[in-house]
Amino acid sequence: MSTTTVTKAAPADRPAGAPAPTGKARRRGETGPLGRLTSHGILIVASLIALFPVVWLVYLSLGPDKDDYLRPGGIWGKMTLDNYVFVLQETNFFHWLKSSLIVSLGTTVLGVLVAATTGYAVSRMRFPGYKKFMWVLLLTQMFPVAVLMVPMYQILSEFQLIDSYLGLILVYCSTAVPYCAWLMKGYFDTIPFEIDEAGRVDGLNPFGTFLRLILPLAKPGLAVAAFYSFITAFGEVAFATTFMLDDEKYTLAVGLQSFISEHDAQRNLMAATAVLIAIPVSAFFYLVQKNLVTGLTAGGTKG
């Protein structure tokens, strides 16, 4: 009885008799330990660079003297919360906060409503001049604030909207709506048109289809538009300074300027106020951050 020895054939891409490779093969796109270490190091450095201004602002806000920013090393031994107490109790901070929230939330609601309906109409309907209409919206963003200030002031004066929240909301919507309309149009383009057809089959009119079927699918895009509108209104200074005359109707960004005069600058109070201003923005960002990244990327997948 003969014994036959079976030898395993060498792979086609390895010569016969060559030693078998040791270790686990690296997959395509997988980086080695050195690559991972480098990428993590770059991310850590970038995070520190991004966080440093915020940490430095909080640190300066704890200094009791207005000139402590010139000698920041001396703040460590005399940190105090007196700046925050003064801003909250001795200034019109809560009036400024109320004005900022009214204007910012009003701009967000009205701006997103107009931008969403505009983007949906251009994405789904083919009316005469729909492409030129979007380019006209984009053209409005080319004019600087200094050019728009005088005509806007005249328009608001004629409608008696100077020193009113509604007037400032309409001004901010003129800035936020064009960009948000382009954003929402790009996002609606990614939603299949068959969904609209299914809505019509079920007996929905165009508005019902938009409200009940399209908007729930467009939450990421709406989140980005809402965040942009909120930030635009919350941090704007030039229009609010010009159109709001009552100091109790100042927004936070304008109220922050009250700590600077011709001969004095209370930078410790400015730093404390700036930290307090960042809290509502951070809270709003936390509410929309789940859909923010998705909305930013999805709108650019289809033109």
Contacts in CASP RR format, 6 or more apart in sequence:
PFRMAT RR
TARGET T0000
AUTHOR 0000-0000-0000
METHOD contacts of the structure
MODEL  1
MSTTTVTKAAPADRPAGAPAPTGKARRRGETGPLGRLTSHGILIVASLIA
LFPVVWLVYLSLGPDKDDYLRPGGIWGKMTLDNYVFVLQETNFFHWLKSS
LIVSLGTTVLGVLVAATTGYAVSRMRFPGYKKFMWVLLLTQMFPVAVLMV
PMYQILSEFQLIDSYLGLILVYCSTAVPYCAWLMKGYFDTIPFEIDEAGR
VDGLNPFGTFLRLILPLAKPGLAVAAFYSFITAFGEVAFATTFMLDDEKY
TLAVGLQSFISEHDAQRNLMAATAVLIAIPVSAFFYLVQKNLVTGLTAGG
TKG
10 16 0 8 1.000
10 17 0 8 1.000
10 18 0 8 1.000
14 20 0 8 1.000
14 21 0 8 1.000
26 32 0 8 1.000
31 39 0 8 1.000
54 278 0 8 1.000
57 271 0 8 1.000
57 274 0 8 1.000
57 275 0 8 1.000
58 271 0 8 1.000
58 275 0 8 1.000
59 72 0 8 1.000
59 75 0 8 1.000
60 68 0 8 1.000
60 69 0 8 1.000
60 72 0 8 1.000
60 75 0 8 1.000
60 267 0 8 1.000
60 268 0 8 1.000
60 271 0 8 1.000
61 83 0 8 1.000
61 84 0 8 1.000
61 268 0 8 1.000
61 271 0 8 1.000
61 272 0 8 1.000
61 274 0 8 1.000
61 275 0 8 1.000
62 75 0 8 1.000
62 79 0 8 1.000
62 80 0 8 1.000
62 81 0 8 1.000
62 83 0 8 1.000
63 75 0 8 1.000
63 78 0 8 1.000
63 79 0 8 1.000
63 80 0 8 1.000
63 83 0 8 1.000
63 268 0 8 1.000
64 78 0 8 1.000
64 80 0 8 1.000
64 82 0 8 1.000
64 83 0 8 1.000
64 268 0 8 1.000
65 268 0 8 1.000
66 264 0 8 1.000
66 265 0 8 1.000
66 266 0 8 1.000
66 267 0 8 1.000
66 268 0 8 1.000
66 269 0 8 1.000
67 267 0 8 1.000
68 74 0 8 1.000
68 75 0 8 1.000
68 268 0 8 1.000
69 267 0 8 1.000
69 268 0 8 1.000
69 271 0 8 1.000
83 268 0 8 1.000
83 269 0 8 1.000
83 271 0 8 1.000
83 272 0 8 1.000
84 272 0 8 1.000
84 275 0 8 1.000
84 276 0 8 1.000
86 269 0 8 1.000
86 272 0 8 1.000
87 93 0 8 1.000
87 269 0 8 1.000
87 272 0 8 1.000
87 273 0 8 1.000
87 276 0 8 1.000
88 94 0 8 1.000
88 276 0 8 1.000
91 258 0 8 1.000
91 273 0 8 1.000
92 247 0 8 1.000
92 248 0 8 1.000
92 250 0 8 1.000
92 255 0 8 1.000
93 252 0 8 1.000
93 273 0 8 1.000
93 276 0 8 1.000
95 248 0 8 1.000
95 249 0 8 1.000
95 250 0 8 1.000
96 250 0 8 1.000
96 251 0 8 1.000
96 252 0 8 1.000
96 254 0 8 1.000
96 255 0 8 1.000
97 252 0 8 1.000
97 280 0 8 1.000
99 165 0 8 1.000
99 244 0 8 1.000
99 248 0 8 1.000
99 249 0 8 1.000
99 250 0 8 1.000
99 251 0 8 1.000
99 252 0 8 1.000
100 233 0 8 1.000
100 234 0 8 1.000
100 251 0 8 1.000
100 252 0 8 1.000
100 253 0 8 1.000
100 280 0 8 1.000
101 280 0 8 1.000
102 165 0 8 1.000
103 165 0 8 1.000
103 168 0 8 1.000
103 169 0 8 1.000
103 172 0 8 1.000
103 233 0 8 1.000
103 234 0 8 1.000
103 240 0 8 1.000
103 251 0 8 1.000
104 229 0 8 1.000
104 230 0 8 1.000
104 233 0 8 1.000
104 234 0 8 1.000
105 230 0 8 1.000
106 169 0 8 1.000
106 233 0 8 1.000
107 169 0 8 1.000
107 172 0 8 1.000
107 173 0 8 1.000
107 176 0 8 1.000
107 229 0 8 1.000
107 230 0 8 1.000
107 232 0 8 1.000
107 233 0 8 1.000
108 226 0 8 1.000
108 229 0 8 1.000
108 230 0 8 1.000
108 233 0 8 1.000
110 169 0 8 1.000
110 173 0 8 1.000
111 173 0 8 1.000
111 176 0 8 1.000
111 177 0 8 1.000
111 180 0 8 1.000
111 225 0 8 1.000
111 229 0 8 1.000
112 180 0 8 1.000
112 222 0 8 1.000
112 225 0 8 1.000
112 226 0 8 1.000
112 229 0 8 1.000
114 173 0 8 1.000
114 177 0 8 1.000
114 181 0 8 1.000
115 176 0 8 1.000
115 177 0 8 1.000
115 180 0 8 1.000
115 181 0 8 1.000
115 183 0 8 1.000
115 184 0 8 1.000
115 225 0 8 1.000
115 229 0 8 1.000
116 180 0 8 1.000
116 184 0 8 1.000
116 215 0 8 1.000
116 218 0 8 1.000
116 222 0 8 1.000
116 225 0 8 1.000
117 210 0 8 1.000
118 137 0 8 1.000
118 177 0 8 1.000
118 181 0 8 1.000
118 184 0 8 1.000
118 185 0 8 1.000
119 181 0 8 1.000
119 182 0 8 1.000
119 184 0 8 1.000
119 185 0 8 1.000
119 186 0 8 1.000
119 188 0 8 1.000
120 184 0 8 1.000
120 185 0 8 1.000
120 188 0 8 1.000
120 210 0 8 1.000
120 214 0 8 1.000
121 127 0 8 1.000
121 130 0 8 1.000
122 130 0 8 1.000
122 133 0 8 1.000
122 134 0 8 1.000
122 181 0 8 1.000
122 185 0 8 1.000
123 185 0 8 1.000
123 186 0 8 1.000
123 188 0 8 1.000
123 189 0 8 1.000
124 188 0 8 1.000
124 193 0 8 1.000
124 196 0 8 1.000
124 206 0 8 1.000
134 181 0 8 1.000
134 182 0 8 1.000
134 185 0 8 1.000
137 177 0 8 1.000
137 178 0 8 1.000
137 181 0 8 1.000
137 182 0 8 1.000
138 178 0 8 1.000
138 182 0 8 1.000
140 174 0 8 1.000
140 178 0 8 1.000
141 175 0 8 1.000
141 178 0 8 1.000
141 179 0 8 1.000
145 238 0 8 1.000
145 239 0 8 1.000
149 238 0 8 1.000
149 239 0 8 1.000
149 242 0 8 1.000
152 171 0 8 1.000
152 174 0 8 1.000
152 239 0 8 1.000
152 243 0 8 1.000
153 162 0 8 1.000
153 242 0 8 1.000
153 243 0 8 1.000
156 162 0 8 1.000
156 167 0 8 1.000
156 171 0 8 1.000
156 243 0 8 1.000
159 167 0 8 1.000
161 167 0 8 1.000
161 170 0 8 1.000
162 243 0 8 1.000
162 245 0 8 1.000
163 243 0 8 1.000
163 244 0 8 1.000
163 245 0 8 1.000
163 246 0 8 1.000
163 249 0 8 1.000
165 249 0 8 1.000
167 243 0 8 1.000
168 233 0 8 1.000
168 239 0 8 1.000
168 240 0 8 1.000
168 243 0 8 1.000
168 244 0 8 1.000
169 233 0 8 1.000
171 239 0 8 1.000
171 243 0 8 1.000
172 229 0 8 1.000
172 232 0 8 1.000
172 233 0 8 1.000
172 236 0 8 1.000
172 239 0 8 1.000
173 229 0 8 1.000
175 232 0 8 1.000
175 236 0 8 1.000
176 228 0 8 1.000
176 229 0 8 1.000
176 232 0 8 1.000
176 233 0 8 1.000
179 228 0 8 1.000
180 225 0 8 1.000
180 228 0 8 1.000
180 229 0 8 1.000
183 221 0 8 1.000
183 224 0 8 1.000
183 225 0 8 1.000
183 228 0 8 1.000
183 299 0 8 1.000
184 218 0 8 1.000
184 221 0 8 1.000
184 222 0 8 1.000
184 225 0 8 1.000
186 299 0 8 1.000
186 300 0 8 1.000
186 302 0 8 1.000
186 303 0 8 1.000
187 218 0 8 1.000
187 220 0 8 1.000
187 221 0 8 1.000
187 295 0 8 1.000
187 298 0 8 1.000
187 299 0 8 1.000
188 214 0 8 1.000
188 218 0 8 1.000
189 299 0 8 1.000
189 302 0 8 1.000
189 303 0 8 1.000
190 298 0 8 1.000
190 299 0 8 1.000
190 300 0 8 1.000
190 301 0 8 1.000
190 302 0 8 1.000
191 214 0 8 1.000
191 217 0 8 1.000
191 218 0 8 1.000
195 209 0 8 1.000
195 213 0 8 1.000
195 214 0 8 1.000
195 217 0 8 1.000
196 206 0 8 1.000
196 209 0 8 1.000
196 213 0 8 1.000
196 214 0 8 1.000
198 213 0 8 1.000
199 209 0 8 1.000
199 213 0 8 1.000
200 209 0 8 1.000
204 212 0 8 1.000
204 213 0 8 1.000
215 222 0 8 1.000
219 291 0 8 1.000
220 291 0 8 1.000
220 292 0 8 1.000
220 294 0 8 1.000
220 295 0 8 1.000
220 298 0 8 1.000
221 291 0 8 1.000
221 294 0 8 1.000
221 295 0 8 1.000
221 298 0 8 1.000
221 299 0 8 1.000
222 291 0 8 1.000
223 288 0 8 1.000
223 290 0 8 1.000
223 291 0 8 1.000
223 292 0 8 1.000
223 295 0 8 1.000
224 288 0 8 1.000
224 291 0 8 1.000
224 292 0 8 1.000
224 295 0 8 1.000
224 296 0 8 1.000
226 288 0 8 1.000
227 284 0 8 1.000
227 285 0 8 1.000
227 288 0 8 1.000
227 292 0 8 1.000
230 281 0 8 1.000
230 284 0 8 1.000
231 281 0 8 1.000
234 251 0 8 1.000
234 252 0 8 1.000
234 253 0 8 1.000
234 280 0 8 1.000
234 281 0 8 1.000
235 251 0 8 1.000
235 252 0 8 1.000
235 253 0 8 1.000
236 251 0 8 1.000
236 253 0 8 1.000
237 253 0 8 1.000
237 254 0 8 1.000
237 257 0 8 1.000
240 250 0 8 1.000
240 251 0 8 1.000
240 253 0 8 1.000
240 254 0 8 1.000
241 254 0 8 1.000
241 257 0 8 1.000
244 250 0 8 1.000
244 251 0 8 1.000
244 254 0 8 1.000
247 255 0 8 1.000
247 258 0 8 1.000
250 258 0 8 1.000
252 273 0 8 1.000
252 277 0 8 1.000
253 277 0 8 1.000
255 273 0 8 1.000
256 270 0 8 1.000
256 273 0 8 1.000
256 274 0 8 1.000
256 277 0 8 1.000
259 265 0 8 1.000
259 266 0 8 1.000
259 267 0 8 1.000
259 269 0 8 1.000
259 270 0 8 1.000
259 273 0 8 1.000
260 266 0 8 1.000
260 270 0 8 1.000
285 292 0 8 1.000
END
